[in-house]
């Protein structure tokens, strides 16, 4: 037997009964990562929410949407942590926040109901409503020194297609302000978004339009720290899922208004 052959036999003998490391086997699954992250989730959640429930919701989202299971673990955990810190259950019937798969990354998406919820956390907030105006409604809108907004929904038949969207906010000091946007303005902004053809726009156009109105209205309204954070992370990918990372600008901005030099 040659020297090389004897050395090979000796090496095989030394390795009998040992398990060779396998990086794929050692890599924890998404479910395992979520389980390990529960203490951090518990620290981030408001007191009335439960980390075990958030973990179960996360696993249910992955089972229901196989595309989420294909996203990077870091981005999914980042989106989950953002939801937790803001006090939202992703994908719940409240429609406050979602975790959306996009090009292999999990993206945090703020629902317009979530924006309303966070607005009320500001001590100056009194009321906020968002409405759709339809072609058979009575509607008056004027800007300038004598601002006017009058909307009476049609009560005698079908209201027809949407012709405008608006939000009205009241503050506890008596201040009142509104924002109106028309379909052409909504479309102009939609077409600038990477998510312009997403299922959210395709299946829930009015809700997305209302969110667009709110986002623009909030530029002139007092915002809670939570609302500011939520708007900064909306439509972005977060790969650092430590608690403090929510105060850091997201690494992968997906919205045109987060890109340098954009005014919207």
DOLUMFI-913108 format. One line per field, with one value per residue (C-alpha): residue in three letters; x, y, z. Coordinates in pm, whole numbers, plus 32768, in hexadecimal, padded with zeros to 4 digits. Layout:
BEGIN
residu <- (ALA;...) .
east <- (X;...) .
north <- (Y;...) .
up <- (Z;...) .
This chain:
BEGIN
residu <- (UNK;UNK;UNK;UNK;UNK;UNK;UNK;UNK;UNK;UNK;UNK;UNK;UNK;UNK;UNK;UNK;UNK;UNK;UNK;UNK;UNK;UNK;UNK;UNK;UNK;UNK;UNK;UNK;UNK;UNK;UNK;UNK;UNK;UNK;UNK;UNK;UNK;UNK;UNK;UNK;UNK;UNK;UNK;UNK;UNK;UNK;UNK;UNK;UNK;UNK;UNK;UNK;UNK;UNK;UNK;UNK;UNK;UNK;UNK;UNK;UNK;UNK;UNK;UNK;UNK;UNK;UNK;UNK;UNK;UNK;UNK;UNK;UNK;UNK;UNK;UNK;UNK;UNK;UNK;UNK;UNK;UNK;UNK;UNK;UNK;UNK;UNK;UNK;UNK;UNK;UNK;UNK;UNK;UNK;UNK;UNK;UNK;UNK;UNK;UNK;UNK;UNK;UNK;UNK;UNK;UNK;UNK;UNK;UNK;UNK;UNK;UNK;UNK;UNK;UNK;UNK;UNK;UNK;UNK;UNK;UNK;UNK;UNK;UNK;UNK;UNK;UNK;UNK;UNK;UNK;UNK;UNK;UNK;UNK;UNK;UNK;UNK;UNK;UNK;UNK;UNK;UNK;UNK;UNK;UNK;UNK;UNK;UNK;UNK;UNK;UNK;UNK;UNK;UNK;UNK;UNK;UNK;UNK;UNK;UNK;UNK;UNK;UNK;UNK;UNK;UNK;UNK;UNK;UNK;UNK;UNK;UNK;UNK;UNK;UNK;UNK;UNK;UNK;UNK;UNK;UNK;UNK;UNK;UNK;UNK;UNK;UNK;UNK;UNK;UNK;UNK;UNK;UNK;UNK;UNK;UNK;UNK;UNK;UNK;UNK;UNK;UNK;UNK;UNK;UNK;UNK;UNK;UNK;UNK;UNK;UNK;UNK;UNK;UNK;UNK;UNK;UNK;UNK;UNK;UNK;UNK;UNK;UNK;UNK;UNK;UNK;UNK;UNK;UNK;UNK;UNK;UNK;UNK;UNK;UNK;UNK;UNK;UNK;UNK;UNK;UNK;UNK;UNK;UNK;UNK;UNK;UNK;UNK;UNK;UNK;UNK;UNK;UNK;UNK;UNK;UNK;UNK;UNK;UNK;UNK;UNK;UNK;UNK;UNK) .
east <- (8000;8089;80CF;7FAB;7EBB;7F28;7EF7;7D98;7D37;7DC0;7CF6;7BB4;7BF4;7C24;7ADA;7A06;78E4;7915;7815;78A1;782A;7720;76E1;7584;7524;75AE;74F8;73C4;7272;7194;70B9;71E8;725D;7107;7107;7261;71F4;70C5;717C;71D6;7070;6FF0;70D2;7056;6EE0;6DED;6D82;6C2D;6CC5;6D5D;6E9E;6E19;6CEF;6DCE;6EA8;6D75;6CF9;6E4E;6E50;6CEC;6D51;6E6C;6D89;6C81;6D75;6E90;6F3C;6F7F;7030;711A;7177;72BB;729D;7334;7234;710D;7182;71C3;7060;6FD5;7099;701A;6EB3;6EF8;6F92;6E6D;6D71;6CDE;6C83;6CEB;6BD8;6AC7;695E;69AA;6A75;6B73;6CB2;6D2D;6E68;6E83;6F77;7026;7150;71C5;71A8;7097;7015;6F5D;6E24;6D54;6BDD;6B16;6A5C;6BAD;6BF9;6AB0;6AFA;6C50;6BCB;6AF3;6C28;6C89;6C0B;6B85;6AB0;6937;68A2;6901;682B;6875;6765;6727;6652;6585;64F5;638B;63E3;63C5;6524;65B2;6725;67D5;6935;69C2;695D;6800;683A;6705;66C0;655A;6504;63AA;63A9;6294;6177;6084;6140;6296;63A7;6478;65F0;66ED;672F;67F6;688E;68BC;6920;68B1;696F;690D;69F6;699B;69EE;68D4;69B1;6922;69C1;6971;6A1B;696F;6A07;696D;6999;6A98;6B73;6B54;6BB4;6CDF;6D68;6D11;6DD3;6F0F;6F01;6FB9;6E77;6D9C;6D18;6D10;6BE4;6B9B;6B61;6AB6;69C4;69A1;69C6;68EC;69AB;6AF7;6A6E;69FF;6B58;6BF1;6B12;6B6B;6CE0;6CCC;6BE3;6CCF;6DD9;6D0A;6C9B;6D45;6DCA;6E15;6F6F;6ECD;6E21;6F65;7019;6F04;6F01;707D;7074;6F3C;6F90;70F6;71CA;726D;7382;73F2;72EA;737C;7291;7353;7362;7208;72A2;739B;7347;72EE;73FC;7320;722B;7116;7050;70B3;7082;7197;7297;7389;7315;71A4;70AB;6F7D) .
north <- (8000;8157;8263;8339;8215;81C5;8331;8336;81FA;828E;83CC;830B;823E;8379;8402;82CF;832E;84A4;8588;8672;87D9;8844;89BA;8985;8899;8988;8ABA;8AF6;8AF8;8C2B;8B91;8B58;8CBC;8D45;8C6E;8CEE;8E54;8E43;8EE7;900F;9020;901E;9144;9206;91C8;92A9;9212;91A3;90C7;8F6B;8EEC;8D88;8E09;8ED8;8DA5;8CD5;8DE5;8DF1;8C79;8C87;8D96;8CBC;8B8E;8C57;8D07;8C26;8D56;8DD8;8C93;8CD8;8E32;8E66;8E17;8F67;9030;8F69;8F8C;90FE;9134;9068;9138;927B;9201;919D;92EA;93A7;92C6;9229;90C2;9098;902A;903D;90A2;91FF;923A;930C;926D;915C;9099;9083;8FAE;906D;8FEC;8F01;9002;902D;9191;9243;92EB;93DC;93D6;9518;9499;947B;95E5;964D;957F;961F;977F;975D;9720;988E;995F;9A6A;9975;9992;98E6;986C;97E6;977C;9768;9717;9804;9762;97F9;9803;98A4;9A19;9AA7;9C06;9C48;9D99;9DFA;9F52;A053;9FBD;9E48;9D74;9C03;9B82;9A17;997D;9810;97B2;9706;96C7;95C9;954B;9644;95F7;95F2;96AA;9814;988F;9825;98FC;98F9;99E5;9A0F;9AC8;9B25;9B53;9CC7;9CF4;9CEB;9C44;9BEC;9B19;9A88;9A35;996D;9912;97D0;986A;98D1;977A;96D4;97B9;9750;95E1;95D0;9646;9529;93DD;933E;93E6;9297;91E3;9118;922E;932A;922D;91A2;92C2;93FC;94DD;947C;94C7;9612;9673;961B;96FF;981F;97E4;97D8;992D;99BB;9950;9A3C;9B57;9AA2;9A59;98F6;980F;9771;9624;96B2;9751;9604;9546;9634;9621;94A4;9484;93CF;9383;9255;9245;9146;91B2;9129;91A9;9284;93C8;93A4;9437;9590;9558;95AA;9461;93D0;938E;94A8;943F;9584;96A5;979F;96F6;9720;9842;9977;991A;9A15;992D) .
up <- (8000;7FA4;80A7;8027;803F;81A3;8209;8173;8231;8372;8343;8308;8440;8510;8493;84DE;85C0;8593;84E6;83E3;840B;8315;8301;8272;838E;8494;840C;84E6;8441;8436;8546;8624;85ED;8649;8785;87E4;87A9;8893;89BA;88DC;885A;89C0;8A15;88E8;890A;89C4;8B10;8A92;8980;8999;88F6;88D4;880D;8728;86EA;8692;85A6;84FC;84C3;843D;8345;82C6;829E;81E6;80FF;8081;7FE8;8146;819C;8077;80F8;81B4;8326;8385;82C1;8348;84AF;8473;83F4;8515;8610;8572;8598;86FF;875F;86C7;8779;863E;85EF;8482;8395;849F;844F;84D6;8395;8453;83CD;82E3;828E;8114;8046;7F31;7E67;7F79;808F;8193;8197;82B0;822E;82FA;82C0;82C3;83F6;84A1;844A;84EA;8622;864E;8611;8748;881C;87FB;8921;8833;876A;8789;8655;84FC;83E2;827E;8176;8008;7F38;7E22;7CE8;7D62;7EAF;7EF2;7F16;7F3C;7F59;7F5B;7FC1;8012;8118;813B;8140;810C;8120;810E;80C7;80C9;805A;7F67;8020;7F01;7E30;7DC6;7E1F;7CEC;7CB7;7D8F;7D29;7E58;7FA3;80D9;8245;835B;84A2;85DD;86FC;8869;8853;8756;8623;84F0;83A4;8274;8141;7FF7;7ED8;7D8A;7CC0;7BD2;7CFA;7D97;7C4F;7C22;7D72;7D42;7BFB;7CAE;7DA7;7D82;7E05;7CFE;7C7D;7DCA;7E41;7F3C;7E26;7D47;7E49;7F43;7E77;7F53;808F;7FE5;7F65;80C4;8146;803D;80AE;821B;81D4;8130;8239;834F;82C9;8362;849F;85ED;85EE;870F;871C;86C5;8592;8519;853F;8490;8368;834D;833E;8265;8122;818A;81DF;8336;8368;84C4;85AE;86F4;87BD;878D;8612;85E3;861B;84FF;8396;82E6;8207;80D9;8094;7FA6;7F94;7EB1;7FCD;8097;7F83;7F8A;7ED3;7ECF;7F53;7F69) .
